[in-house]
């Protein structure tokens, strides 16, 4: 009987987690425009996601695949001035606020990292210096100037 109660509790927690993710994803607007780090977006809403493990990576074959400059979304990350991040949790184009900086989801992490966000940084030393951090993440919705 104890095993059945444990199983039911784990199942309930899993269902609640999935419902929470669906509720957050439903609030993400579809976007047909992008912003660059130099732009000062007019943020009209911040939707708190919670705390996530944040790491950093470089666009090199040892840390990605044999086409390190092409993200999972197809963006050439070596020729953009956007702040790019990888996440399996959010759709491509989602804007995330992490430590007062806007990052755009354009890549995916390894499938074993469901709730981890990986920030694309310029060099190996910067990624090592970043390390592994647990930080608050917010989805941001900006004013569409188009």
N, CA, C and O atoms as CSV, one atom per row, in Angstrom:
chain,resi,resn,atom,element,x,y,z
A,1,UNK,N,N,0.829,-1.197,0.000
A,1,UNK,CA,C,0.000,0.000,0.000
A,1,UNK,C,C,0.869,1.256,0.000
A,1,UNK,O,O,0.529,2.243,-0.651
A,2,UNK,N,N,1.995,1.224,0.731
A,2,UNK,CA,C,2.890,2.379,0.802
A,2,UNK,C,C,3.438,2.732,-0.576
A,2,UNK,O,O,3.559,3.911,-0.905
A,3,UNK,N,N,3.771,1.726,-1.388
A,3,UNK,CA,C,4.301,1.971,-2.727
A,3,UNK,C,C,3.260,2.632,-3.623
A,3,UNK,O,O,3.598,3.492,-4.436
A,4,UNK,N,N,2.014,2.244,-3.481
A,4,UNK,CA,C,0.944,2.844,-4.275
A,4,UNK,C,C,0.768,4.314,-3.919
A,4,UNK,O,O,0.574,5.147,-4.804
A,5,UNK,N,N,0.833,4.638,-2.636
A,5,UNK,CA,C,0.722,6.036,-2.205
A,5,UNK,C,C,1.887,6.863,-2.749
A,5,UNK,O,O,1.686,7.988,-3.206
A,6,UNK,N,N,3.086,6.321,-2.702
A,6,UNK,CA,C,4.260,7.016,-3.224
A,6,UNK,C,C,4.126,7.236,-4.724
A,6,UNK,O,O,4.402,8.325,-5.227
A,7,UNK,N,N,3.701,6.199,-5.430
A,7,UNK,CA,C,3.508,6.317,-6.879
A,7,UNK,C,C,2.476,7.388,-7.204
A,7,UNK,O,O,2.693,8.208,-8.096
A,8,UNK,N,N,1.370,7.388,-6.499
A,8,UNK,CA,C,0.313,8.378,-6.744
A,8,UNK,C,C,0.812,9.793,-6.469
A,8,UNK,O,O,0.486,10.721,-7.208
A,9,UNK,N,N,1.594,9.959,-5.417
A,9,UNK,CA,C,2.138,11.269,-5.078
A,9,UNK,C,C,3.090,11.751,-6.180
A,9,UNK,O,O,3.027,12.910,-6.592
A,10,UNK,N,N,3.954,10.878,-6.646
A,10,UNK,CA,C,4.888,11.234,-7.721
A,10,UNK,C,C,4.125,11.563,-9.000
A,10,UNK,O,O,4.464,12.520,-9.696
A,11,UNK,N,N,3.109,10.783,-9.311
A,11,UNK,CA,C,2.288,11.034,-10.495
A,11,UNK,C,C,1.588,12.384,-10.398
A,11,UNK,O,O,1.540,13.125,-11.380
A,12,UNK,N,N,1.053,12.709,-9.241
A,12,UNK,CA,C,0.374,13.990,-9.037
A,12,UNK,C,C,1.346,15.157,-9.208
A,12,UNK,O,O,1.011,16.155,-9.845
A,13,UNK,N,N,2.537,15.036,-8.647
A,13,UNK,CA,C,3.545,16.092,-8.785
A,13,UNK,C,C,3.909,16.270,-10.258
A,13,UNK,O,O,4.043,17.400,-10.729
A,14,UNK,N,N,4.069,15.177,-10.982
A,14,UNK,CA,C,4.388,15.255,-12.403
A,14,UNK,C,C,3.293,15.944,-13.203
A,14,UNK,O,O,3.581,16.758,-14.080
A,15,UNK,N,N,2.056,15.628,-12.910
A,15,UNK,CA,C,0.926,16.258,-13.602
A,15,UNK,C,C,0.882,17.744,-13.303
A,15,UNK,O,O,0.663,18.552,-14.206
A,16,UNK,N,N,1.088,18.113,-12.044
A,16,UNK,CA,C,1.086,19.530,-11.681
A,16,UNK,C,C,2.218,20.281,-12.369
A,16,UNK,O,O,2.034,21.419,-12.800
A,17,UNK,N,N,3.372,19.663,-12.474
A,17,UNK,CA,C,4.509,20.285,-13.160
A,17,UNK,C,C,4.194,20.510,-14.632
A,17,UNK,O,O,4.480,21.579,-15.172
A,18,UNK,N,N,3.614,19.521,-15.281
A,18,UNK,CA,C,3.252,19.650,-16.691
A,18,UNK,C,C,2.207,20.746,-16.877
A,18,UNK,O,O,2.308,21.535,-17.817
A,19,UNK,N,N,1.213,20.811,-16.007
A,19,UNK,CA,C,0.189,21.854,-16.102
A,19,UNK,C,C,0.791,23.241,-15.913
A,19,UNK,O,O,0.376,24.192,-16.575
A,20,UNK,N,N,1.764,23.364,-15.015
A,20,UNK,CA,C,2.444,24.638,-14.794
A,20,UNK,C,C,3.210,25.063,-16.045
A,20,UNK,O,O,3.163,26.231,-16.430
A,21,UNK,N,N,3.910,24.136,-16.679
A,21,UNK,CA,C,4.663,24.440,-17.897
A,21,UNK,C,C,3.705,24.865,-19.010
A,21,UNK,O,O,3.976,25.830,-19.725
A,22,UNK,N,N,2.594,24.156,-19.159
A,22,UNK,CA,C,1.612,24.507,-20.191
A,22,UNK,C,C,1.060,25.903,-19.944
A,22,UNK,O,O,0.899,26.678,-20.887
A,23,UNK,N,N,0.766,26.236,-18.681
A,23,UNK,CA,C,0.231,27.563,-18.356
A,23,UNK,C,C,1.229,28.661,-18.709
A,23,UNK,O,O,0.838,29.710,-19.221
A,24,UNK,N,N,2.508,28.432,-18.442
A,24,UNK,CA,C,3.532,29.424,-18.770
A,24,UNK,C,C,3.677,29.559,-20.277
A,24,UNK,O,O,3.749,30.676,-20.789
A,25,UNK,N,N,3.722,28.435,-21.000
A,25,UNK,CA,C,3.898,28.484,-22.447
A,25,UNK,C,C,2.714,29.147,-23.140
A,25,UNK,O,O,2.892,29.803,-24.166
A,26,UNK,N,N,1.515,28.987,-22.601
A,26,UNK,CA,C,0.334,29.632,-23.177
A,26,UNK,C,C,0.415,31.149,-23.114
A,26,UNK,O,O,-0.234,31.834,-23.903
A,27,UNK,N,N,1.203,31.683,-22.185
A,27,UNK,CA,C,1.314,33.130,-22.037
A,27,UNK,C,C,2.388,33.743,-22.924
A,27,UNK,O,O,2.507,34.966,-22.990
A,28,UNK,N,N,3.174,32.909,-23.610
A,28,UNK,CA,C,4.228,33.419,-24.474
A,28,UNK,C,C,3.609,33.848,-25.796
A,28,UNK,O,O,3.009,33.027,-26.490
A,29,UNK,N,N,3.744,35.108,-26.152
A,29,UNK,CA,C,3.154,35.554,-27.417
A,29,UNK,C,C,3.998,35.088,-28.593
A,29,UNK,O,O,5.208,34.897,-28.473
A,30,UNK,N,N,3.336,34.908,-29.737
A,30,UNK,CA,C,4.116,34.600,-30.929
A,30,UNK,C,C,4.751,35.899,-31.400
A,30,UNK,O,O,4.144,36.966,-31.310
A,31,UNK,N,N,5.995,35.799,-31.911
A,31,UNK,CA,C,6.722,36.999,-32.298
A,31,UNK,C,C,7.234,36.844,-33.705
A,31,UNK,O,O,7.674,35.766,-34.106
A,32,UNK,N,N,7.175,37.913,-34.447
A,32,UNK,CA,C,7.759,37.903,-35.773
A,32,UNK,C,C,8.855,38.960,-35.872
A,32,UNK,O,O,9.258,39.332,-36.974
A,33,UNK,N,N,9.331,39.435,-34.752
A,33,UNK,CA,C,10.382,40.432,-34.732
A,33,UNK,C,C,11.389,40.055,-33.664
A,33,UNK,O,O,11.094,39.260,-32.771
A,34,UNK,N,N,12.576,40.627,-33.758
A,34,UNK,CA,C,13.610,40.343,-32.774
A,34,UNK,C,C,14.206,41.661,-32.298
A,34,UNK,O,O,14.019,42.708,-32.917
A,35,UNK,N,N,14.921,41.585,-31.195
A,35,UNK,CA,C,15.628,42.753,-30.696
A,35,UNK,C,C,17.097,42.408,-30.570
A,35,UNK,O,O,17.465,41.238,-30.461
A,36,UNK,N,N,17.909,43.402,-30.584
A,36,UNK,CA,C,19.339,43.205,-30.402
A,36,UNK,C,C,19.719,43.738,-29.029
A,36,UNK,O,O,18.967,44.522,-28.451
A,37,UNK,N,N,20.877,43.329,-28.486
A,37,UNK,CA,C,21.279,43.808,-27.166
A,37,UNK,C,C,21.411,45.324,-27.089
A,37,UNK,O,O,21.272,45.906,-26.013
A,38,UNK,N,N,21.678,45.966,-28.227
A,38,UNK,CA,C,21.856,47.409,-28.215
A,38,UNK,C,C,20.521,48.150,-28.084
A,38,UNK,O,O,20.479,49.282,-27.601
A,39,UNK,N,N,19.433,47.503,-28.517
A,39,UNK,CA,C,18.127,48.145,-28.429
A,39,UNK,C,C,17.667,48.180,-26.975
A,39,UNK,O,O,18.001,47.297,-26.185
A,40,UNK,N,N,16.919,49.183,-26.644
A,40,UNK,CA,C,16.334,49.273,-25.317
A,40,UNK,C,C,14.846,48.942,-25.455
A,40,UNK,O,O,14.042,49.832,-25.730
A,41,UNK,N,N,14.473,47.674,-25.267
A,41,UNK,CA,C,13.079,47.298,-25.472
A,41,UNK,C,C,12.169,47.910,-24.404
A,41,UNK,O,O,12.572,48.118,-23.259
A,42,UNK,N,N,10.959,48.185,-24.809
A,42,UNK,CA,C,9.958,48.649,-23.863
A,42,UNK,C,C,9.267,47.408,-23.323
A,42,UNK,O,O,8.427,46.808,-23.993
A,43,UNK,N,N,9.628,47.035,-22.116
A,43,UNK,CA,C,9.077,45.824,-21.520
A,43,UNK,C,C,7.707,46.161,-20.945
A,43,UNK,O,O,7.575,47.046,-20.100
A,44,UNK,N,N,6.693,45.444,-21.414
A,44,UNK,CA,C,5.349,45.721,-20.914
A,44,UNK,C,C,4.879,44.681,-19.909
A,44,UNK,O,O,3.882,44.894,-19.219
A,45,UNK,N,N,5.579,43.570,-19.821
A,45,UNK,CA,C,5.189,42.544,-18.862
A,45,UNK,C,C,6.371,41.631,-18.599
A,45,UNK,O,O,7.154,41.335,-19.502
A,46,UNK,N,N,6.496,41.186,-17.348
A,46,UNK,CA,C,7.488,40.173,-16.999
A,46,UNK,C,C,6.735,39.035,-16.334
A,46,UNK,O,O,6.068,39.231,-15.318
A,47,UNK,N,N,6.841,37.862,-16.901
A,47,UNK,CA,C,6.174,36.677,-16.374
A,47,UNK,C,C,7.232,35.832,-15.672
A,47,UNK,O,O,8.098,35.246,-16.322
A,48,UNK,N,N,7.160,35.770,-14.356
A,48,UNK,CA,C,8.153,35.016,-13.593
A,48,UNK,C,C,8.011,33.524,-13.886
A,48,UNK,O,O,6.925,32.956,-13.774
A,49,UNK,N,N,9.107,32.913,-14.256
A,49,UNK,CA,C,9.140,31.482,-14.520
A,49,UNK,C,C,9.599,30.743,-13.276
A,49,UNK,O,O,9.083,29.672,-12.959
A,50,UNK,N,N,10.553,31.306,-12.579
A,50,UNK,CA,C,11.112,30.663,-11.399
A,50,UNK,C,C,12.623,30.600,-11.507
A,50,UNK,O,O,13.231,31.302,-12.316
A,51,UNK,N,N,13.207,29.774,-10.704
A,51,UNK,CA,C,14.655,29.635,-10.695
A,51,UNK,C,C,15.061,28.461,-11.579
A,51,UNK,O,O,14.423,27.409,-11.572
A,52,UNK,N,N,16.121,28.661,-12.329
A,52,UNK,CA,C,16.647,27.632,-13.215
A,52,UNK,C,C,18.157,27.577,-13.078
A,52,UNK,O,O,18.793,28.551,-12.675
A,53,UNK,N,N,18.722,26.430,-13.416
A,53,UNK,CA,C,20.175,26.297,-13.481
A,53,UNK,C,C,20.610,26.947,-14.790
A,53,UNK,O,O,20.099,26.614,-15.859
A,54,UNK,N,N,21.561,27.879,-14.694
A,54,UNK,CA,C,22.051,28.605,-15.853
A,54,UNK,C,C,23.530,28.286,-16.030
A,54,UNK,O,O,24.322,28.438,-15.100
A,55,UNK,N,N,23.895,27.846,-17.224
A,55,UNK,CA,C,25.285,27.575,-17.562
A,55,UNK,C,C,25.625,28.380,-18.822
A,55,UNK,O,O,24.774,29.103,-19.340
A,56,UNK,N,N,26.841,28.260,-19.307
A,56,UNK,CA,C,27.260,28.980,-20.514
A,56,UNK,C,C,27.997,28.017,-21.434
A,56,UNK,O,O,28.606,27.043,-20.992
A,57,UNK,N,N,27.927,28.316,-22.716
A,57,UNK,CA,C,28.619,27.485,-23.699
A,57,UNK,C,C,29.168,28.344,-24.822
A,57,UNK,O,O,28.845,29.527,-24.937
A,58,UNK,N,N,30.002,27.730,-25.647
A,58,UNK,CA,C,30.600,28.406,-26.805
A,58,UNK,C,C,30.164,27.707,-28.085
A,58,UNK,O,O,29.838,26.520,-28.069
A,59,UNK,N,N,30.159,28.442,-29.189
A,59,UNK,CA,C,29.810,27.877,-30.493
A,59,UNK,C,C,31.035,27.202,-31.095
A,59,UNK,O,O,31.652,27.715,-32.029
A,60,UNK,N,N,31.373,26.046,-30.544
A,60,UNK,CA,C,32.498,25.246,-31.033
A,60,UNK,C,C,32.046,23.786,-31.111
A,60,UNK,O,O,31.190,23.367,-30.332
A,61,UNK,N,N,32.608,23.008,-32.037
A,61,UNK,CA,C,32.160,21.615,-32.206
A,61,UNK,C,C,32.236,20.779,-30.931
A,61,UNK,O,O,31.406,19.893,-30.726
A,62,UNK,N,N,33.212,21.048,-30.081
A,62,UNK,CA,C,33.357,20.254,-28.856
A,62,UNK,C,C,32.179,20.456,-27.893
A,62,UNK,O,O,31.913,19.600,-27.049
A,63,UNK,N,N,31.483,21.574,-28.019
A,63,UNK,CA,C,30.380,21.868,-27.098
A,63,UNK,C,C,29.012,21.826,-27.777
A,63,UNK,O,O,27.982,21.914,-27.108
A,64,UNK,N,N,29.002,21.692,-29.096
A,64,UNK,CA,C,27.726,21.680,-29.812
A,64,UNK,C,C,27.682,20.449,-30.724
A,64,UNK,O,O,27.613,19.316,-30.247
A,65,UNK,N,N,27.721,20.681,-32.020
A,65,UNK,CA,C,27.794,19.594,-32.995
A,65,UNK,C,C,28.758,20.019,-34.099
A,65,UNK,O,O,29.559,20.933,-33.904
A,66,UNK,N,N,28.690,19.366,-35.251
A,66,UNK,CA,C,29.656,19.697,-36.310
A,66,UNK,C,C,29.314,20.971,-37.081
A,66,UNK,O,O,30.050,21.350,-37.992
A,67,UNK,N,N,28.212,21.640,-36.732
A,67,UNK,CA,C,27.878,22.950,-37.312
A,67,UNK,C,C,27.611,23.920,-36.155
A,67,UNK,O,O,26.466,24.320,-35.938
A,68,UNK,N,N,28.638,24.295,-35.425
A,68,UNK,CA,C,28.445,25.065,-34.196
A,68,UNK,C,C,27.849,26.452,-34.390
A,68,UNK,O,O,27.258,26.995,-33.456
A,69,UNK,N,N,27.984,27.037,-35.563
A,69,UNK,CA,C,27.449,28.382,-35.780
A,69,UNK,C,C,25.959,28.381,-36.125
A,69,UNK,O,O,25.322,29.434,-36.120
A,70,UNK,N,N,25.406,27.212,-36.422
A,70,UNK,CA,C,23.989,27.128,-36.763
A,70,UNK,C,C,23.240,26.542,-35.565
A,70,UNK,O,O,23.483,25.410,-35.147
A,71,UNK,N,N,22.313,27.357,-35.023
A,71,UNK,CA,C,21.551,26.918,-33.858
A,71,UNK,C,C,20.461,25.943,-34.273
A,71,UNK,O,O,20.235,25.724,-35.463
A,72,UNK,N,N,19.796,25.365,-33.302
A,72,UNK,CA,C,18.704,24.425,-33.574
A,72,UNK,C,C,17.565,25.088,-34.334
A,72,UNK,O,O,16.821,24.415,-35.047
A,73,UNK,N,N,17.423,26.392,-34.190
A,73,UNK,CA,C,16.373,27.118,-34.918
A,73,UNK,C,C,16.790,27.475,-36.337
A,73,UNK,O,O,15.966,27.909,-37.141
A,74,UNK,N,N,18.080,27.291,-36.644
A,74,UNK,CA,C,18.594,27.626,-37.966
A,74,UNK,C,C,19.299,28.971,-38.027
A,74,UNK,O,O,19.795,29.360,-39.085
A,75,UNK,N,N,19.350,29.686,-36.913
A,75,UNK,CA,C,20.008,30.994,-36.872
A,75,UNK,C,C,21.523,30.839,-36.892
A,75,UNK,O,O,22.071,29.961,-36.224
A,76,UNK,N,N,22.199,31.690,-37.656
A,76,UNK,CA,C,23.659,31.717,-37.666
A,76,UNK,C,C,24.102,32.528,-36.445
A,76,UNK,O,O,24.153,33.756,-36.502
A,77,UNK,N,N,24.420,31.853,-35.356
A,77,UNK,CA,C,24.748,32.531,-34.099
A,77,UNK,C,C,26.126,33.171,-34.112
A,77,UNK,O,O,26.434,33.986,-33.243
A,78,UNK,N,N,26.956,32.818,-35.076
A,78,UNK,CA,C,28.281,33.431,-35.186
A,78,UNK,C,C,28.218,34.790,-35.880
A,78,UNK,O,O,29.182,35.555,-35.839
A,79,UNK,N,N,27.098,35.086,-36.509
A,79,UNK,CA,C,26.942,36.349,-37.229
A,79,UNK,C,C,25.696,37.094,-36.772
A,79,UNK,O,O,24.925,37.586,-37.596
A,80,UNK,N,N,25.501,37.174,-35.484
A,80,UNK,CA,C,24.381,37.927,-34.924
A,80,UNK,C,C,24.880,38.705,-33.726
A,80,UNK,O,O,25.850,38.314,-33.076
A,81,UNK,N,N,24.219,39.797,-33.441
A,81,UNK,CA,C,24.588,40.546,-32.237
A,81,UNK,C,C,23.554,40.369,-31.135
A,81,UNK,O,O,23.544,41.124,-30.163
A,82,UNK,N,N,22.684,39.375,-31.282
A,82,UNK,CA,C,21.707,39.054,-30.237
A,82,UNK,C,C,22.379,38.245,-29.140
A,82,UNK,O,O,23.380,37.569,-29.375
A,83,UNK,N,N,21.828,38.320,-27.961
A,83,UNK,CA,C,22.235,37.407,-26.885
A,83,UNK,C,C,21.402,36.145,-27.061
A,83,UNK,O,O,20.176,36.184,-26.957
A,84,UNK,N,N,22.065,35.035,-27.327
A,84,UNK,CA,C,21.394,33.775,-27.643
A,84,UNK,C,C,21.515,32.817,-26.460
A,84,UNK,O,O,22.549,32.754,-25.795
A,85,UNK,N,N,20.438,32.074,-26.216
A,85,UNK,CA,C,20.506,31.020,-25.202
A,85,UNK,C,C,19.854,29.755,-25.739
A,85,UNK,O,O,19.100,29.779,-26.712
A,86,UNK,N,N,20.168,28.660,-25.079
A,86,UNK,CA,C,19.608,27.358,-25.426
A,86,UNK,C,C,18.717,26.900,-24.288
A,86,UNK,O,O,19.084,27.002,-23.118
A,87,UNK,N,N,17.540,26.392,-24.640
A,87,UNK,CA,C,16.604,25.865,-23.648
A,87,UNK,C,C,15.660,24.899,-24.330
A,87,UNK,O,O,15.220,25.141,-25.454
A,88,UNK,N,N,15.348,23.809,-23.657
A,88,UNK,CA,C,14.357,22.867,-24.172
A,88,UNK,C,C,12.966,23.206,-23.657
A,88,UNK,O,O,11.974,22.641,-24.119
A,89,UNK,N,N,12.893,24.110,-22.718
A,89,UNK,CA,C,11.635,24.433,-22.041
A,89,UNK,C,C,10.783,25.452,-22.788
A,89,UNK,O,O,9.560,25.450,-22.650
A,90,UNK,N,N,11.415,26.329,-23.583
A,90,UNK,CA,C,10.710,27.444,-24.203
A,90,UNK,C,C,10.797,27.377,-25.723
A,90,UNK,O,O,11.772,26.859,-26.267
A,91,UNK,N,N,9.782,27.898,-26.410
A,91,UNK,CA,C,9.827,27.932,-27.887
A,91,UNK,C,C,10.913,28.882,-28.391
A,91,UNK,O,O,11.320,29.807,-27.688
A,92,UNK,N,N,11.375,28.640,-29.617
A,92,UNK,CA,C,12.327,29.552,-30.242
A,92,UNK,C,C,11.721,30.950,-30.307
A,92,UNK,O,O,10.529,31.112,-30.569
A,93,UNK,N,N,12.557,31.954,-30.063
A,93,UNK,CA,C,12.100,33.335,-30.102
A,93,UNK,C,C,11.647,33.879,-28.766
A,93,UNK,O,O,11.422,35.082,-28.635
A,94,UNK,N,N,11.506,33.011,-27.761
A,94,UNK,CA,C,11.107,33.476,-26.439
A,94,UNK,C,C,12.203,34.359,-25.864
A,94,UNK,O,O,13.383,34.011,-25.926
A,95,UNK,N,N,11.820,35.495,-25.307
A,95,UNK,CA,C,12.776,36.399,-24.672
A,95,UNK,C,C,12.784,36.143,-23.177
A,95,UNK,O,O,11.740,36.159,-22.525
A,96,UNK,N,N,13.972,35.907,-22.642
A,96,UNK,CA,C,14.130,35.629,-21.218
A,96,UNK,C,C,14.967,36.724,-20.570
A,96,UNK,O,O,15.970,37.166,-21.131
A,97,UNK,N,N,14.553,37.152,-19.400
A,97,UNK,CA,C,15.324,38.117,-18.617
A,97,UNK,C,C,16.098,37.317,-17.568
A,97,UNK,O,O,15.519,36.661,-16.702
A,98,UNK,N,N,17.427,37.396,-17.678
A,98,UNK,CA,C,18.318,36.716,-16.738
A,98,UNK,C,C,19.341,37.741,-16.287
A,98,UNK,O,O,20.099,38.263,-17.105
A,99,UNK,N,N,19.370,38.033,-15.005
A,99,UNK,CA,C,20.281,39.040,-14.445
A,99,UNK,C,C,20.218,40.359,-15.215
A,99,UNK,O,O,21.251,40.907,-15.597
A,100,UNK,N,N,19.028,40.857,-15.439
A,100,UNK,CA,C,18.790,42.151,-16.099
A,100,UNK,C,C,19.304,42.218,-17.534
A,100,UNK,O,O,19.540,43.309,-18.054
A,101,UNK,N,N,19.480,41.077,-18.175
A,101,UNK,CA,C,19.842,41.039,-19.587
A,101,UNK,C,C,18.807,40.207,-20.332
A,101,UNK,O,O,18.287,39.224,-19.804
A,102,UNK,N,N,18.515,40.610,-21.557
A,102,UNK,CA,C,17.545,39.901,-22.388
A,102,UNK,C,C,18.279,38.889,-23.265
A,102,UNK,O,O,19.213,39.236,-23.987
A,103,UNK,N,N,17.844,37.641,-23.189
A,103,UNK,CA,C,18.409,36.556,-23.993
A,103,UNK,C,C,17.284,35.966,-24.829
A,103,UNK,O,O,16.150,35.857,-24.362
A,104,UNK,N,N,17.591,35.590,-26.052
A,104,UNK,CA,C,16.578,35.007,-26.927
A,104,UNK,C,C,16.848,33.516,-27.119
A,104,UNK,O,O,17.965,33.119,-27.449
A,105,UNK,N,N,15.827,32.701,-26.911
A,105,UNK,CA,C,15.958,31.255,-27.094
A,105,UNK,C,C,16.018,30.956,-28.594
A,105,UNK,O,O,15.052,31.185,-29.321
A,106,UNK,N,N,17.161,30.442,-29.044
A,106,UNK,CA,C,17.350,30.072,-30.447
A,106,UNK,C,C,18.055,28.728,-30.593
A,106,UNK,O,O,18.349,28.294,-31.707
A,107,UNK,N,N,18.327,28.071,-29.464
A,107,UNK,CA,C,19.057,26.810,-29.517
A,107,UNK,C,C,18.471,25.856,-28.491
A,107,UNK,O,O,17.636,26.252,-27.678
A,108,UNK,N,N,18.896,24.620,-28.523
A,108,UNK,CA,C,18.435,23.589,-27.597
A,108,UNK,C,C,19.620,23.015,-26.837
A,108,UNK,O,O,20.743,22.974,-27.339
A,109,UNK,N,N,19.347,22.576,-25.627
A,109,UNK,CA,C,20.362,21.896,-24.829
A,109,UNK,C,C,20.252,20.396,-25.066
A,109,UNK,O,O,19.322,19.930,-25.725
A,110,UNK,N,N,21.198,19.650,-24.531
A,110,UNK,CA,C,21.107,18.200,-24.560
A,110,UNK,C,C,19.793,17.793,-23.893
A,110,UNK,O,O,19.371,18.436,-22.932
A,111,UNK,N,N,19.156,16.769,-24.370
A,111,UNK,CA,C,17.832,16.370,-23.873
A,111,UNK,C,C,17.811,16.029,-22.385
A,111,UNK,O,O,16.746,16.053,-21.767
A,112,UNK,N,N,18.948,15.716,-21.809
A,112,UNK,CA,C,18.952,15.390,-20.377
A,112,UNK,C,C,18.842,16.638,-19.492
A,112,UNK,O,O,18.694,16.521,-18.276
A,113,UNK,N,N,18.914,17.826,-20.093
A,113,UNK,CA,C,18.836,19.079,-19.329
A,113,UNK,C,C,17.515,19.792,-19.609
A,113,UNK,O,O,17.494,20.837,-20.261
A,114,UNK,N,N,16.428,19.231,-19.121
A,114,UNK,CA,C,15.092,19.768,-19.400
A,114,UNK,C,C,14.896,21.194,-18.927
A,114,UNK,O,O,14.321,22.009,-19.648
A,115,UNK,N,N,15.360,21.508,-17.741
A,115,UNK,CA,C,15.079,22.813,-17.159
A,115,UNK,C,C,16.337,23.652,-16.981
A,115,UNK,O,O,16.389,24.518,-16.108
A,116,UNK,N,N,17.327,23.403,-17.785
A,116,UNK,CA,C,18.568,24.174,-17.735
A,116,UNK,C,C,18.573,25.154,-18.897
A,116,UNK,O,O,18.051,24.861,-19.973
A,117,UNK,N,N,19.161,26.308,-18.673
A,117,UNK,CA,C,19.329,27.302,-19.729
A,117,UNK,C,C,20.821,27.494,-19.923
A,117,UNK,O,O,21.566,27.667,-18.959
A,118,UNK,N,N,21.248,27.462,-21.170
A,118,UNK,CA,C,22.657,27.570,-21.529
A,118,UNK,C,C,22.845,28.859,-22.325
A,118,UNK,O,O,22.246,29.027,-23.387
A,119,UNK,N,N,23.667,29.762,-21.818
A,119,UNK,CA,C,23.900,31.051,-22.471
A,119,UNK,C,C,25.082,30.947,-23.431
A,119,UNK,O,O,26.139,30.431,-23.069
A,120,UNK,N,N,24.902,31.432,-24.643
A,120,UNK,CA,C,25.989,31.430,-25.618
A,120,UNK,C,C,26.896,32.622,-25.339
A,120,UNK,O,O,26.465,33.773,-25.396
A,121,UNK,N,N,28.161,32.329,-25.037
A,121,UNK,CA,C,29.137,33.392,-24.764
A,121,UNK,C,C,30.288,33.271,-25.758
A,121,UNK,O,O,30.436,32.251,-26.431
A,122,UNK,N,N,31.097,34.319,-25.840
A,122,UNK,CA,C,32.080,34.417,-26.914
A,122,UNK,C,C,33.303,33.517,-26.780
A,122,UNK,O,O,33.840,33.065,-27.791
A,123,UNK,N,N,33.755,33.246,-25.563
A,123,UNK,CA,C,34.969,32.427,-25.473
A,123,UNK,C,C,34.917,31.472,-24.284
A,123,UNK,O,O,34.094,31.607,-23.378
A,124,UNK,N,N,35.820,30.515,-24.323
A,124,UNK,CA,C,35.884,29.445,-23.333
A,124,UNK,C,C,36.076,29.980,-21.919
A,124,UNK,O,O,35.417,29.523,-20.986
A,125,UNK,N,N,36.979,30.952,-21.758
A,125,UNK,CA,C,37.239,31.499,-20.418
A,125,UNK,C,C,36.000,32.162,-19.831
A,125,UNK,O,O,35.746,32.066,-18.630
A,126,UNK,N,N,35.228,32.839,-20.684
A,126,UNK,CA,C,33.996,33.474,-20.209
A,126,UNK,C,C,32.985,32.411,-19.741
A,126,UNK,O,O,32.309,32.595,-18.729
A,127,UNK,N,N,32.891,31.314,-20.477
A,127,UNK,CA,C,31.989,30.226,-20.087
A,127,UNK,C,C,32.438,29.596,-18.774
A,127,UNK,O,O,31.614,29.325,-17.901
A,128,UNK,N,N,33.736,29.364,-18.632
A,128,UNK,CA,C,34.271,28.783,-17.385
A,128,UNK,C,C,34.049,29.723,-16.208
A,128,UNK,O,O,33.707,29.284,-15.110
A,129,UNK,N,N,34.245,31.017,-16.444
A,129,UNK,CA,C,34.059,32.005,-15.384
A,129,UNK,C,C,32.590,32.053,-14.957
A,129,UNK,O,O,32.292,32.237,-13.776
A,130,UNK,N,N,31.677,31.888,-15.911
A,130,UNK,CA,C,30.248,31.894,-15.581
A,130,UNK,C,C,29.925,30.746,-14.628
A,130,UNK,O,O,29.238,30.938,-13.624
A,131,UNK,N,N,30.427,29.550,-14.950
A,131,UNK,CA,C,30.193,28.391,-14.097
A,131,UNK,C,C,28.766,27.898,-14.170
A,131,UNK,O,O,28.130,27.947,-15.222
A,132,UNK,N,N,28.266,27.419,-13.035
A,132,UNK,CA,C,26.888,26.951,-12.917
A,132,UNK,C,C,26.218,27.808,-11.863
A,132,UNK,O,O,26.673,27.869,-10.721
A,133,UNK,N,N,25.139,28.469,-12.243
A,133,UNK,CA,C,24.421,29.339,-11.314
A,133,UNK,C,C,22.944,28.974,-11.308
A,133,UNK,O,O,22.404,28.481,-12.298
A,134,UNK,N,N,22.318,29.220,-10.198
A,134,UNK,CA,C,20.867,29.090,-10.105
A,134,UNK,C,C,20.316,30.496,-9.971
A,134,UNK,O,O,20.576,31.186,-8.986
A,135,UNK,N,N,19.543,30.919,-10.983
A,135,UNK,CA,C,19.070,32.297,-11.049
A,135,UNK,C,C,17.583,32.349,-11.390
A,135,UNK,O,O,17.013,31.408,-11.942
A,136,UNK,N,N,16.982,33.476,-11.042
A,136,UNK,CA,C,15.588,33.694,-11.402
A,136,UNK,C,C,15.498,34.021,-12.893
A,136,UNK,O,O,16.317,34.766,-13.432
A,137,UNK,N,N,14.500,33.455,-13.537
A,137,UNK,CA,C,14.270,33.666,-14.966
A,137,UNK,C,C,12.862,34.216,-15.146
A,137,UNK,O,O,11.912,33.764,-14.506
A,138,UNK,N,N,12.750,35.203,-16.033
A,138,UNK,CA,C,11.443,35.765,-16.362
A,138,UNK,C,C,11.294,35.787,-17.867
A,138,UNK,O,O,12.244,36.076,-18.595
A,139,UNK,N,N,10.091,35.479,-18.327
A,139,UNK,CA,C,9.756,35.666,-19.732
A,139,UNK,C,C,9.362,37.125,-19.863
A,139,UNK,O,O,8.596,37.638,-19.047
A,140,UNK,N,N,9.878,37.792,-20.878
A,140,UNK,CA,C,9.483,39.182,-21.044
A,140,UNK,C,C,8.680,39.343,-22.323
A,140,UNK,O,O,8.916,38.675,-23.330
A,141,UNK,N,N,7.747,40.232,-22.243
A,141,UNK,CA,C,6.918,40.593,-23.388
A,141,UNK,C,C,7.198,42.051,-23.646
A,141,UNK,O,O,7.014,42.894,-22.769
A,142,UNK,N,N,7.650,42.351,-24.866
A,142,UNK,CA,C,8.012,43.725,-25.175
A,142,UNK,C,C,6.968,44.361,-26.078
A,142,UNK,O,O,6.190,43.677,-26.743
A,143,UNK,N,N,6.972,45.657,-26.083
A,143,UNK,CA,C,6.058,46.394,-26.931
A,143,UNK,C,C,6.470,46.190,-28.376
A,143,UNK,O,O,7.628,46.407,-28.731
A,144,UNK,N,N,5.538,45.777,-29.205
A,144,UNK,CA,C,5.816,45.543,-30.618
A,144,UNK,C,C,5.757,46.865,-31.355
A,144,UNK,O,O,4.689,47.464,-31.478
A,145,UNK,N,N,6.897,47.325,-31.845
A,145,UNK,CA,C,6.958,48.615,-32.534
A,145,UNK,C,C,6.714,48.465,-34.029
A,145,UNK,O,O,6.775,49.451,-34.763
A,146,UNK,N,N,6.439,47.250,-34.494
A,146,UNK,CA,C,6.190,47.043,-35.937
A,146,UNK,C,C,4.771,47.407,-36.279
A,146,UNK,O,O,4.369,47.301,-37.438
